[in-house]
Amino acid sequence: MTRFKIFACLGILLLSNSAYTQGEPVRLYRQANEYRLLSDFMELLKLPNVASDTENIRLNSRYIVAEMDKRGFKPRLLEAVDKKVPPVVYGEWMTPGATKTVIFYAHYDGQPTDPSDWTGSKPWEPVLRTASLEKGGAIIPFPNAGEKIDPEWRLYARSASDDKAGVFAILTAFDALKASGIKPTVNIKFFFEGEEEAGSGNLKEILEKNKDLLKADAFIVCDGPVHQSGRKQVVFGVRGDVNVDLTVYGAKRPLHSGHYGNWSPNPAMTLARLLASMKDASGNIIVKGWADDVEPLGSEELQAIKDAPQIDNEVKKQLAIAFTEGGGKSLLERINQPSLNVNGFKSGDVGEFARNIIPTTASAVLDLRLVKGNDVARQIAKLRKHIESQGFHVIDRDPTDAERLQHLFIAKLTQRDGGYNAQRTKMDLPVSIAVIAAVRKTSTQPIVRMPSLGGSLPLSIIADTLGQPTITVPIANHDNNQHAENENIRIQNLWDGIETFASLMTMDLK
């Protein structure tokens, strides 16, 4: 046994259950097991995990079941009626004498991705880099057992940060406590969703069928990034989300741009003008009534935003952008407002496939982020009315020839699967105070309290169905490229996440 391991074991033995402060025993456990932990995590990352890929998403669920079974969590799959729907992987650990129960949530599915967009690696073939790609990080071989693992290294793979890191951190946090002889202070239920990135369209059904099983005092979520300053944060809400497809039409068949250009309408130009009509020159949304139903933030929430580090100038430098939308309002202010984003735009072809034609259609996918007070159906209705106000006949299917001849402009507008409202928990609830205190124990810096995360999670579905407060504790680095190519996790963020969730499992929840 090495001198380090001897001192590590002595340190663990000398610490009693009540002495869990700033994660010392958990840190010692991690330091003694880094090679194995990182190896295990990479095995999970090798499993393709797009929700629509039924075979592979089931491989993920079976892998997690096996990991939970080894730990004695009595795992089971919570299924929807449609067996093509990815199951929730559920498990539990009841603590003798505990009077409170906490559900810990993460999701194991990831966003679809084009492997050809990745730089020097593939989505489900994890690689280590010495730093981020933006800082010139080079791929390095996986270290041998006993070799140093640099906490600044990055692990590149799909879902490395969003959100298999959450699954890993939660399970490893429990391992660290058990190995250190520290009992959780709460009963723990594990809830790992497999459809979050696909919109959680079947989550309500699964929750409704398992209400008794899922009784708890709080629902704590591990997803998303820490604050851009690098500080840990506790987030009390998330924006809602719904995506829509928008298509406009030109001629029935592609036309030669020389023979018909300047005469036959070009749908790419038509859609560009329509999208431009939705925002002013400062990037403010000018769709009528877009923010009329927003529930204002309270005084404590506004103070939390004021207290947070102001990072806009630094982030602009990192992203190499000269201006931001919103007429000078900060990022933290803007993520607490509803948004309208163009996810993608397609009409004809570009690059080596470009041709001299007038395309037949132009399509865009719009991402509508909602805040507390907005409603999915109302927000889509506002968008529809705006499109109609721009002279379009709006339908939910491709037009007939008769409709093409009758209307100058036609737009097909359809909602994508999923969609849910925003959710926000009060910052002064006993569980809110307990979570803040638990995360503070694991950080030498002040933590950031945020009313809402900029991203979305199906927390309104959870809160409305189960009647439980939901709080999010993110762990990933803010520059993790989630949802995009070259997704990654900084190793130190992974280690910090283990300590954070071990502290949450031993929090003082009254």
C-alpha positions as CSV (number, residue, x, y, z in Angstrom):
1,M,0.0,0.0,0.0
2,T,1.4,3.4,-0.9
3,R,2.0,6.1,1.7
4,F,-0.8,8.2,0.2
5,K,-3.3,5.4,0.5
6,I,-2.3,4.7,4.1
7,F,-2.8,8.4,5.0
8,A,-6.1,8.4,3.0
9,C,-7.4,5.4,5.0
10,L,-6.4,6.9,8.3
11,G,-8.1,10.2,7.4
12,I,-11.3,8.4,6.6
13,L,-11.3,6.4,9.8
14,L,-10.7,9.6,11.9
15,L,-13.8,11.4,10.5
16,S,-17.1,10.6,12.1
17,N,-20.5,10.8,10.3
18,S,-21.2,14.2,11.7
19,A,-17.9,15.6,10.6
20,Y,-18.6,15.7,6.9
21,T,-17.3,19.2,6.1
22,Q,-16.2,20.4,2.6
23,G,-16.1,16.8,1.4
24,E,-12.8,15.6,2.8
25,P,-13.6,11.8,3.1
26,V,-15.4,11.9,-0.3
27,R,-12.4,13.6,-1.8
28,L,-10.0,11.0,-0.4
29,Y,-12.2,8.2,-1.8
30,R,-12.1,9.8,-5.2
31,Q,-8.4,10.5,-5.2
32,A,-7.7,6.8,-4.3
33,N,-10.0,5.6,-7.1
34,E,-9.6,8.1,-9.9
35,Y,-8.4,5.7,-12.5
36,R,-11.2,3.2,-12.0
37,L,-13.9,5.9,-11.8
38,L,-12.8,7.5,-15.0
39,S,-12.6,4.1,-16.7
40,D,-16.1,3.2,-15.6
41,F,-17.5,6.6,-16.8
42,M,-16.0,6.1,-20.2
43,E,-17.7,2.7,-20.5
44,L,-21.0,4.4,-20.0
45,L,-20.1,7.1,-22.6
46,K,-19.4,4.5,-25.2
47,L,-23.1,3.6,-25.4
48,P,-25.0,5.6,-28.1
49,N,-27.9,7.2,-26.4
50,V,-30.3,9.0,-28.7
51,A,-33.8,8.4,-27.4
52,S,-35.2,7.4,-30.8
53,D,-32.6,4.7,-31.1
54,T,-34.6,2.0,-29.3
55,E,-32.0,-0.7,-29.2
56,N,-29.1,1.4,-28.0
57,I,-31.2,3.4,-25.5
58,R,-32.2,0.1,-23.9
59,L,-28.6,-0.9,-23.7
60,N,-28.0,2.3,-21.7
61,S,-30.9,1.5,-19.3
62,R,-29.7,-2.1,-18.8
63,Y,-26.2,-0.8,-18.1
64,I,-27.5,1.6,-15.4
65,V,-29.7,-1.1,-13.9
66,A,-26.7,-3.4,-13.5
67,E,-24.7,-0.6,-11.9
68,M,-27.5,0.1,-9.5
69,D,-28.0,-3.6,-8.7
70,K,-24.4,-3.9,-7.7
71,R,-25.0,-1.2,-5.1
72,G,-28.2,-2.8,-3.7
73,F,-30.6,-0.1,-5.0
74,K,-33.3,-2.6,-6.1
75,P,-33.5,-1.1,-9.6
76,R,-36.5,-1.4,-11.8
77,L,-37.6,0.1,-15.1
78,L,-40.6,2.5,-15.0
79,E,-42.2,2.0,-18.4
80,A,-44.7,3.9,-20.6
81,V,-47.4,1.9,-22.3
82,D,-45.5,2.3,-25.6
83,K,-42.5,0.1,-25.1
84,K,-40.5,2.0,-27.7
85,V,-40.4,4.9,-25.1
86,P,-37.1,4.9,-23.1
87,P,-37.8,3.8,-19.6
88,V,-37.0,5.6,-16.4
89,V,-34.4,3.7,-14.4
90,Y,-35.5,3.8,-10.7
91,G,-33.8,2.6,-7.5
92,E,-33.8,3.4,-3.8
93,W,-31.8,3.4,-0.6
94,M,-33.7,3.7,2.6
95,T,-31.7,5.1,5.6
96,P,-32.7,3.8,9.0
97,G,-34.1,6.6,11.1
98,A,-34.4,9.1,8.2
99,T,-37.6,11.1,8.2
100,K,-37.2,12.8,4.8
101,T,-36.9,11.5,1.3
102,V,-35.1,13.0,-1.7
103,I,-35.3,12.0,-5.3
104,F,-32.1,12.5,-7.3
105,Y,-32.6,13.0,-11.0
106,A,-30.4,12.9,-14.1
107,H,-31.1,11.8,-17.6
108,Y,-29.1,9.2,-19.6
109,D,-30.2,10.1,-23.2
110,G,-28.4,12.7,-25.3
111,Q,-29.0,14.9,-28.3
112,P,-28.6,13.6,-31.8
113,T,-25.3,14.5,-33.5
114,D,-23.5,14.2,-36.8
115,P,-20.2,12.4,-36.2
116,S,-18.6,14.2,-39.2
117,D,-18.9,17.5,-37.3
118,W,-16.7,16.3,-34.5
119,T,-13.0,17.3,-34.4
120,G,-10.5,14.4,-34.2
121,S,-12.9,12.1,-32.4
122,K,-16.3,10.5,-32.6
123,P,-19.4,11.1,-30.3
124,W,-19.4,7.7,-28.7
125,E,-15.7,7.0,-28.7
126,P,-14.5,9.0,-25.6
127,V,-11.1,10.7,-25.8
128,L,-9.1,12.7,-23.3
129,R,-7.6,16.1,-24.3
130,T,-5.0,18.1,-22.4
131,A,-7.4,21.2,-22.5
132,S,-10.4,22.4,-24.4
133,L,-10.2,22.4,-28.2
134,E,-10.5,26.2,-28.2
135,K,-7.3,26.3,-26.1
136,G,-5.5,23.8,-28.4
137,G,-6.1,20.7,-26.3
138,A,-4.4,17.6,-27.8
139,I,-5.7,14.1,-27.6
140,I,-3.7,12.0,-25.2
141,P,-3.8,8.2,-24.4
142,F,-5.8,7.1,-21.4
143,P,-3.3,7.0,-18.4
144,N,-2.3,3.7,-16.9
145,A,-3.3,2.8,-13.3
146,G,-1.4,4.9,-10.8
147,E,-0.5,7.7,-13.3
148,K,-1.6,11.2,-12.6
149,I,-4.9,12.4,-13.9
150,D,-4.8,16.1,-14.5
151,P,-8.0,17.8,-13.3
152,E,-7.8,20.3,-16.2
153,W,-8.0,17.6,-18.8
154,R,-11.2,17.4,-20.8
155,L,-13.2,14.2,-21.6
156,Y,-14.8,14.5,-25.1
157,A,-17.9,12.4,-25.9
158,R,-21.6,12.8,-26.4
159,S,-23.4,13.2,-23.0
160,A,-20.0,13.6,-21.2
161,S,-21.6,16.7,-19.6
162,D,-25.3,16.5,-20.6
163,D,-26.2,14.4,-18.7
164,K,-24.4,11.1,-18.1
165,A,-22.1,13.2,-15.8
166,G,-25.1,13.6,-13.6
167,V,-25.8,9.8,-13.5
168,F,-22.2,9.2,-12.7
169,A,-21.8,11.9,-10.0
170,I,-25.0,10.7,-8.2
171,L,-24.0,7.0,-8.1
172,T,-20.4,7.7,-7.2
173,A,-21.4,10.1,-4.5
174,F,-23.2,7.3,-2.8
175,D,-20.3,5.0,-3.3
176,A,-18.0,7.5,-1.6
177,L,-20.2,7.9,1.4
178,K,-20.6,4.2,1.9
179,A,-16.9,3.5,1.5
180,S,-16.2,6.3,4.1
181,G,-18.7,4.9,6.6
182,I,-21.0,7.9,6.3
183,K,-24.7,7.4,6.3
184,P,-27.0,9.5,4.2
185,T,-29.3,11.7,6.3
186,V,-32.3,11.1,4.0
187,N,-33.9,8.3,2.2
188,I,-32.7,8.3,-1.4
189,K,-34.6,7.6,-4.6
190,F,-32.8,7.5,-7.9
191,F,-34.7,8.6,-11.0
192,F,-32.8,8.5,-14.3
193,E,-34.9,9.5,-17.3
194,G,-34.2,8.4,-20.9
195,E,-36.3,10.8,-22.9
196,E,-35.3,14.3,-21.7
197,E,-33.5,15.4,-24.8
198,A,-36.5,14.2,-26.9
199,G,-38.9,16.5,-25.0
200,S,-40.0,14.2,-22.1
201,G,-43.3,13.5,-24.0
202,N,-44.1,10.4,-21.9
203,L,-42.8,11.5,-18.5
204,K,-46.2,12.6,-17.2
205,E,-47.6,9.1,-17.9
206,I,-44.7,7.4,-16.1
207,L,-45.0,9.8,-13.1
208,E,-48.8,9.3,-12.9
209,K,-48.5,5.5,-12.9
210,N,-45.9,5.6,-10.1
211,K,-47.1,8.4,-7.8
212,D,-47.0,6.2,-4.6
213,L,-43.5,4.9,-5.4
214,L,-42.2,8.5,-6.0
215,K,-43.4,10.1,-2.8
216,A,-40.7,12.4,-1.6
217,D,-40.0,15.7,0.0
218,A,-37.9,17.2,-2.8
219,F,-36.7,16.5,-6.3
220,I,-33.1,17.4,-6.8
221,V,-31.8,17.6,-10.4
222,C,-28.2,17.2,-11.6
223,D,-28.1,18.8,-15.1
224,G,-26.6,21.9,-16.7
225,P,-23.5,23.9,-16.2
226,V,-22.0,25.7,-13.2
227,H,-21.9,29.5,-13.4
228,Q,-19.8,31.1,-16.2
229,S,-17.5,32.4,-13.4
230,G,-16.7,28.8,-12.5
231,R,-18.5,29.0,-9.2
232,K,-21.0,26.3,-8.1
233,Q,-24.6,27.4,-8.3
234,V,-28.0,26.3,-7.0
235,V,-30.8,27.0,-9.5
236,F,-34.4,27.2,-8.4
237,G,-36.1,27.2,-11.8
238,V,-35.8,26.4,-15.4
239,R,-37.4,27.8,-18.6
240,G,-40.0,25.8,-20.4
241,D,-39.5,24.7,-23.9
242,V,-41.3,23.9,-27.1
243,N,-40.0,23.5,-30.6
244,V,-42.0,24.2,-33.8
245,D,-41.4,23.5,-37.5
246,L,-42.1,26.4,-39.9
247,T,-42.2,25.9,-43.7
248,V,-43.0,28.4,-46.5
249,Y,-43.5,27.6,-50.2
250,G,-42.5,28.7,-53.6
251,A,-43.2,27.0,-57.0
252,K,-44.1,23.3,-57.0
253,R,-40.8,22.3,-58.7
254,P,-37.3,23.7,-58.6
255,L,-36.8,26.4,-61.2
256,H,-33.7,27.5,-63.2
257,S,-32.6,30.8,-61.5
258,G,-31.8,32.3,-64.9
259,H,-35.0,31.5,-66.6
260,Y,-37.3,32.3,-63.6
261,G,-35.2,34.5,-61.2
262,N,-36.8,37.9,-60.4
263,W,-40.2,36.5,-61.4
264,S,-41.0,33.3,-59.3
265,P,-41.0,34.0,-55.6
266,N,-38.0,32.6,-53.7
267,P,-39.1,30.8,-50.4
268,A,-35.7,31.4,-48.8
269,M,-36.1,35.1,-49.1
270,T,-39.8,34.9,-48.0
271,L,-38.8,32.9,-44.8
272,A,-35.9,35.2,-44.1
273,R,-38.2,38.3,-44.1
274,L,-40.8,36.5,-41.9
275,L,-38.2,35.5,-39.3
276,A,-36.7,39.0,-39.4
277,S,-40.1,40.4,-38.6
278,M,-40.1,38.6,-35.2
279,K,-37.3,40.7,-33.7
280,D,-36.2,44.3,-33.8
281,A,-32.7,45.6,-34.6
282,S,-31.6,45.1,-30.9
283,G,-32.8,41.5,-30.8
284,N,-35.9,42.1,-28.8
285,I,-38.8,39.9,-29.6
286,I,-41.7,42.0,-31.1
287,V,-44.3,39.3,-31.5
288,K,-47.4,40.8,-29.9
289,G,-47.9,39.8,-26.3
290,W,-44.8,37.6,-26.2
291,A,-44.0,38.5,-22.6
292,D,-47.3,39.9,-21.4
293,D,-48.1,36.9,-19.1
294,V,-44.6,36.7,-17.5
295,E,-44.7,36.3,-13.7
296,P,-42.2,38.9,-12.4
297,L,-39.3,37.8,-10.2
298,G,-39.6,38.6,-6.5
299,S,-37.3,40.8,-4.5
300,E,-35.1,37.9,-3.3
301,E,-34.8,36.6,-6.8
302,L,-33.8,40.0,-8.1
303,Q,-31.2,40.3,-5.4
304,A,-29.8,36.9,-6.2
305,I,-29.2,38.1,-9.8
306,K,-27.6,41.3,-8.5
307,D,-25.3,39.3,-6.2
308,A,-24.1,36.9,-9.0
309,P,-20.8,37.6,-10.6
310,Q,-21.1,39.8,-13.7
311,I,-19.5,37.9,-16.5
312,D,-20.9,39.4,-19.7
313,N,-17.7,41.0,-20.9
314,E,-15.6,38.0,-20.2
315,V,-18.0,35.7,-22.0
316,K,-18.2,38.0,-25.0
317,K,-14.4,37.7,-25.3
318,Q,-14.5,33.9,-25.0
319,L,-17.2,33.7,-27.7
320,A,-15.7,36.5,-29.9
321,I,-19.0,38.4,-30.3
322,A,-19.0,42.2,-30.5
323,F,-22.5,42.8,-29.3
324,T,-25.4,41.0,-27.5
325,E,-29.1,41.1,-28.0
326,G,-31.4,42.9,-25.6
327,G,-30.4,46.5,-25.7
328,G,-27.7,46.2,-23.0
329,K,-29.4,43.9,-20.5
330,S,-27.2,41.3,-18.9
331,L,-27.2,37.6,-19.7
332,L,-28.7,36.7,-16.3
333,E,-31.6,39.2,-16.9
334,R,-32.2,37.8,-20.4
335,I,-32.4,34.2,-19.4
336,N,-35.2,35.1,-17.1
337,Q,-37.3,36.3,-20.1
338,P,-39.0,34.2,-22.8
339,S,-36.9,33.7,-26.0
340,L,-37.4,32.9,-29.6
341,N,-34.4,31.2,-31.3
342,V,-33.9,29.8,-34.9
343,N,-32.3,26.4,-34.4
344,G,-31.7,25.9,-38.1
345,F,-32.7,27.1,-41.5
346,K,-32.7,25.1,-44.8
347,S,-33.6,26.0,-48.4
348,G,-31.8,24.5,-51.3
349,D,-28.1,23.7,-51.0
350,V,-24.8,25.4,-50.3
351,G,-21.1,24.6,-50.7
352,E,-20.2,22.0,-53.2
353,F,-23.8,21.0,-53.7
354,A,-25.0,24.6,-54.5
355,R,-27.0,24.9,-57.8
356,N,-28.5,27.8,-59.7
357,I,-32.1,27.1,-58.8
358,I,-35.0,28.7,-57.0
359,P,-35.9,26.2,-54.3
360,T,-39.4,25.0,-53.7
361,T,-39.5,25.4,-49.9
362,A,-37.7,27.0,-47.0
363,S,-37.9,25.6,-43.5
364,A,-36.8,26.5,-40.0
365,V,-37.0,25.0,-36.6
366,L,-37.8,27.5,-33.9
367,D,-37.0,27.0,-30.2
368,L,-39.4,28.8,-27.9
369,R,-38.1,29.1,-24.3
370,L,-40.8,30.0,-21.8
371,V,-40.6,31.5,-18.3
372,K,-42.9,31.3,-15.4
373,G,-46.4,32.6,-16.4
374,N,-46.0,31.6,-20.1
375,D,-47.9,28.6,-21.4
376,V,-46.9,26.4,-24.3
377,A,-50.2,26.6,-26.2
378,R,-50.6,30.3,-25.7
379,Q,-47.0,31.0,-26.9
380,I,-47.6,29.0,-30.1
381,A,-50.9,30.8,-30.6
382,K,-49.0,34.2,-30.3
383,L,-46.5,33.0,-32.9
384,R,-49.3,31.9,-35.2
385,K,-51.1,35.2,-35.0
386,H,-47.9,37.0,-35.8
387,I,-47.3,34.9,-38.9
388,E,-50.9,35.6,-40.0
389,S,-50.3,39.4,-39.4
390,Q,-47.5,39.2,-41.9
391,G,-49.9,38.1,-44.6
392,F,-49.6,34.3,-44.4
393,H,-52.3,31.7,-44.6
394,V,-51.2,29.3,-41.8
395,I,-51.9,25.6,-42.0
396,D,-50.6,22.4,-40.3
397,R,-49.9,20.4,-43.5
398,D,-48.6,20.8,-47.0
399,P,-50.9,23.0,-49.2
400,T,-53.0,21.8,-52.0
401,D,-52.7,23.3,-55.5
402,A,-56.0,25.2,-55.0
403,E,-54.6,26.7,-51.8
404,R,-51.4,27.7,-53.5
405,L,-53.3,29.5,-56.2
406,Q,-55.6,31.2,-53.7
407,H,-53.1,32.6,-51.2
408,L,-50.1,34.8,-51.8
409,F,-48.1,33.3,-48.9
410,I,-48.6,30.0,-47.1
411,A,-46.9,28.8,-43.9
412,K,-47.0,25.4,-42.4
413,L,-46.6,25.6,-38.6
414,T,-46.5,22.4,-36.5
415,Q,-45.5,21.7,-32.9
416,R,-42.8,19.1,-32.4
417,D,-43.3,16.3,-29.8
418,G,-42.9,17.3,-26.2
419,G,-43.1,20.8,-24.8
420,Y,-43.6,22.0,-21.3
421,N,-43.9,25.1,-19.2
422,A,-41.4,26.8,-16.9
423,Q,-41.0,25.9,-13.2
424,R,-39.7,27.9,-10.3
425,T,-39.3,27.0,-6.6
426,K,-39.2,29.6,-3.9
427,M,-35.7,30.3,-2.5
428,D,-36.8,30.5,1.1
429,L,-38.3,27.1,1.5
430,P,-36.7,24.8,4.1
431,V,-35.4,22.5,1.4
432,S,-34.1,25.4,-0.6
433,I,-32.1,26.6,2.4
434,A,-30.8,23.1,3.1
435,V,-29.6,22.6,-0.5
436,I,-27.8,26.0,-0.4
437,A,-26.1,25.1,2.8
438,A,-25.1,21.6,1.5
439,V,-23.5,23.0,-1.6
440,R,-21.7,25.8,0.3
441,K,-20.0,23.1,2.4
442,T,-18.2,21.9,-0.7
443,S,-16.9,25.2,-2.0
444,T,-14.3,27.7,-0.9
445,Q,-16.0,30.4,-3.0
446,P,-19.4,31.9,-2.5
447,I,-22.0,29.9,-4.5
448,V,-24.4,31.5,-7.0
449,R,-28.1,31.4,-6.4
450,M,-30.1,31.7,-9.6
451,P,-33.9,32.0,-10.0
452,S,-33.8,30.2,-13.2
453,L,-31.5,28.3,-15.5
454,G,-31.4,29.4,-19.1
455,G,-31.9,25.9,-20.4
456,S,-35.0,23.7,-19.9
457,L,-35.9,20.6,-18.0
458,P,-39.4,19.0,-17.6
459,L,-39.6,20.2,-14.0
460,S,-43.1,21.7,-14.4
461,I,-44.3,18.2,-15.3
462,I,-42.6,16.8,-12.2
463,A,-43.9,19.6,-9.9
464,D,-47.4,19.5,-11.2
465,T,-47.7,15.7,-11.1
466,L,-45.9,14.9,-7.9
467,G,-46.4,18.2,-6.0
468,Q,-42.8,18.3,-5.0
469,P,-40.4,21.3,-5.0
470,T,-37.7,20.9,-7.7
471,I,-34.2,22.3,-7.3
472,T,-31.3,22.0,-9.8
473,V,-27.6,21.7,-8.9
474,P,-25.5,21.7,-12.0
475,I,-22.0,20.4,-12.2
476,A,-20.7,20.7,-15.8
477,N,-18.2,23.3,-17.0
478,H,-20.0,26.2,-18.7
479,D,-18.0,25.7,-21.9
480,N,-19.0,22.1,-22.3
481,N,-20.6,22.3,-25.8
482,Q,-23.7,20.5,-24.7
483,H,-26.1,19.7,-27.5
484,A,-23.4,20.5,-30.1
485,E,-20.4,18.7,-31.5
486,N,-17.3,18.3,-29.4
487,E,-19.3,18.0,-26.1
488,N,-16.9,17.6,-23.1
489,I,-16.6,17.6,-19.4
490,R,-13.6,19.1,-17.4
491,I,-12.3,16.4,-15.1
492,Q,-12.3,18.7,-12.1
493,N,-16.0,19.4,-12.6
494,L,-16.7,15.7,-12.6
495,W,-14.8,15.3,-9.3
496,D,-16.5,18.4,-7.8
497,G,-19.9,16.9,-8.8
498,I,-19.2,13.8,-6.7
499,E,-18.5,15.9,-3.6
500,T,-21.5,18.1,-4.2
501,F,-24.0,15.3,-4.4
502,A,-22.4,13.5,-1.4
503,S,-23.0,16.6,0.6
504,L,-26.6,16.8,-0.7
505,M,-27.2,13.2,0.4
506,T,-26.1,14.2,3.9
507,M,-27.8,17.6,4.1
508,D,-29.7,18.8,7.2
509,L,-33.2,18.7,5.8
510,K,-35.8,19.4,8.5
